[in-house]
């Protein structure tokens, strides 16, 4: 039977326990629940007294801390881990990275880092095989010192993990100031029923680790339901009794051989051409540009056909319109605003952005609802670029333009042209469009049918004269008509004989102008002249 040792017994037996190996290491694997492969392990201190049996760490570690003995114990554990890694290397067993705890008492000991480096070099262990775990409570009252120690650890090459994240009172503040490489999540948020408020909190924490580009490990996972839930919210790395309790060295060797291995990778792979993390820094140049020097812009995530808007600027809110607030926009899933066809168009653009790594453009109609303006459909032109990815989740940067008015204007124009063209098919009238910038003419169906024109006539009108549609003696007059249109006249007309039969037609042009008042294109028509009087007058 195990009996709890008194404080006096712990202190009296400490030195002997170190010398005779009663204080030793157990190893608990860290596993990728999605693949079943081992990614590493944590070294945990245990005390097995010959007379009193196993002692709980919660009983003896506070005593060692109180009497300034924890440093000796931690150094002994670190040496045992290095000795174990050397055994793996010598016996041709593929080692996994093992994390060793560094308490706040170790951090505040000026030469502790030098001491562990002497041990590591003694056993010639590559630094990549050793991780250092600190707790967020380590930083309380000494943030500057802890930050300095982290910099020194990183300079040597250690990976630094933050243990029990979320268990303290200033987690976010600590995380903001300490550049740790791995975050271990406190699974007490999921005690009892999975989901609920605790599930919402831990899901948000997982998302946050992704935007930081920091892998997350769920610590204390005991059931398959907990592991499956963590995987569903994007955290596949787990540690806990579900896969293994902490085990002695020989048993852990067998587990290393049993499990396949894979390296731990960062949660969100941010594209190198854009430092997406700086969009969350209010003082960064990226944020300054995002807020002031670009049009409507947003950052959003996309996963399993669902989008989550993470950040928008004021110009984005203005482009969307409908008197929506930033809070209301951030609560929306843009996919819910799209019908099936527009959703397909948008998701195709996202897929192209993922596959090419380049900016993609699309236009989609969206149904927007607001409390003040009711419901309306708007057309948004989006310029989309992928800036990060993590598994099947992607991070995008998008610039948007509300082109609803432009689209409706073109729709009205198209509808008018459609009705006009239908009407002219019933009479002896030909119609076409002429584009000033490209000198292209787009003929109607009758033009193509009767005059054998292609859908687009290049180098117009010279090509029309060359093929005999217009007689050459009207060359100068026809060019003068087009010149007047290019100079801003709204309408011109003249009687011109067409084709080799010199059949008289009244040719009319009407100019369309762009938003700046410059001529964009002209609509031409040619109506057959039947009245001889009109023909003579025109001549």
Beta strands, then each sheet from edge to edge (+ up, - down):
strand 1: 23-32
strand 2: 37-49
strand 3: 53-55
strand 4: 98-101
strand 5: 130-135
strand 6: 159-165
strand 7: 182-186
strand 8: 215-219
strand 9: 237-239
strand 10: 269-270
strand 11: 296-303
strand 12: 306-312
strand 13: 360-370
strand 14: 374-390
strand 15: 393-402
strand 16: 429-435
strand 17: 440-443
strand 18: 491-498
strand 19: 503-513
strand 20: 519-528
sheet 1: 3+ 2- 1+ 9- 8- 7- 6- 5- 4-
sheet 2: 10+ 14- 13+
sheet 3: 10+ 14- 15+ 11- 12+
sheet 4: 17+ 16- 20+ 19- 18+
end
